[in-house]
Amino acid sequence: MERVFTLEYWQDEGWFVGRLKEVPGVFSQGESLVELEDNICEAYKLMMETETLPKLSVQPKEKEVHITL
């Protein structure tokens, strides 16, 4: 499954540093923009591999929540 995210990036002391705007906590860096993209993809994949949901004895429900800033 392919997902699309927004890579927000900047340069800091010669490094390209960035984060995925839609996924808090996924940051990385690289010596080039291409390397940053590769590294941020790897960071996201690693985060998803280690993400585990607790085993629940009840069936969770879902509700859409609207937040106004």
C-alpha positions as CSV (number, residue, x, y, z in Angstrom):
1,M,0.0,0.0,0.0
2,E,1.4,3.4,-1.0
3,R,0.7,6.4,1.3
4,V,1.5,10.0,0.5
5,F,2.9,12.4,3.1
6,T,4.3,15.9,3.1
7,L,8.0,16.2,3.7
8,E,8.8,19.5,5.4
9,Y,12.5,20.1,5.2
10,W,15.2,22.7,5.8
11,Q,19.0,23.0,5.7
12,D,21.0,23.1,9.0
13,E,24.8,23.4,8.9
14,G,25.0,21.7,5.5
15,W,22.5,18.9,6.3
16,F,19.0,18.5,4.9
17,V,16.7,17.9,7.9
18,G,13.0,17.1,7.7
19,R,9.9,15.6,9.1
20,L,6.6,14.1,7.9
21,K,4.0,16.7,8.7
22,E,1.2,14.2,9.0
23,V,3.1,11.8,11.3
24,P,4.4,13.4,14.5
25,G,7.8,12.1,15.6
26,V,9.1,11.0,12.2
27,F,12.2,13.1,11.6
28,S,15.5,12.4,9.7
29,Q,18.4,14.0,7.9
30,G,20.7,13.5,5.0
31,E,23.6,15.0,3.1
32,S,21.3,15.6,0.1
33,L,17.6,15.9,-0.4
34,V,17.5,12.5,-2.1
35,E,19.3,11.0,1.0
36,L,16.8,12.7,3.3
37,E,13.9,11.3,1.3
38,D,15.4,7.8,1.6
39,N,16.1,8.2,5.3
40,I,12.6,9.6,6.1
41,C,11.0,6.7,4.3
42,E,13.1,4.3,6.3
43,A,12.3,6.0,9.5
44,Y,8.5,5.8,8.7
45,K,8.8,2.1,7.8
46,L,10.7,1.4,11.1
47,M,8.1,3.3,13.1
48,M,5.3,1.3,11.5
49,E,7.0,-2.0,12.1
50,T,7.4,-1.4,15.8
51,E,3.9,0.1,16.2
52,T,1.8,-2.4,18.1
53,L,-1.7,-2.0,19.2
54,P,-2.8,-3.3,22.6
55,K,-4.9,-6.4,22.6
56,L,-8.4,-5.4,23.7
57,S,-11.1,-7.6,25.2
58,V,-13.7,-5.3,23.8
59,Q,-14.4,-4.1,20.2
60,P,-13.3,-0.4,19.8
61,K,-15.6,2.1,18.2
62,E,-14.5,5.0,16.0
63,K,-15.9,8.5,15.8
64,E,-14.8,11.4,13.6
65,V,-13.7,14.4,15.6
66,H,-13.5,18.0,14.2
67,I,-11.0,20.3,15.8
68,T,-11.0,24.0,15.1
69,L,-7.8,26.0,15.6
